[in-house]
């Protein structure tokens, strides 16, 4: 059983609520989060290397619903700040913000993977 009060990077209250106690639904939401965030994080890294600030913002913005749903509040706040300043901030100042967001998302994915490994036997 998952103790949602001991999690560090994510807040599963929304996931628990919408899954209505169904382990299958919990598994599905957790797995989708892990796969989607991992895939999009790679795309953000690629856009960062290309110094394509518009692509960085678009990809991060598209991840926003999952970020909010999984309660990754630090990332949500950083993303809001970035959305306001991304056109005027230098790429040298933008990269550390994006790197910090990516690190926090990576930590969240690791936490979700740990939940999956410890609570849902592999098929």
Secondary structure as GFF3:
##gff-version 3
##sequence-region A 1 123
A	DSSP	three_ten_helix	4	6	.	.	.	ID=ss1
A	DSSP	alpha_helix	13	19	.	.	.	ID=ss2
A	DSSP	alpha_helix	23	49	.	.	.	ID=ss3
A	DSSP	alpha_helix	53	69	.	.	.	ID=ss4
A	DSSP	alpha_helix	73	85	.	.	.	ID=ss5
A	DSSP	alpha_helix	91	119	.	.	.	ID=ss6
###
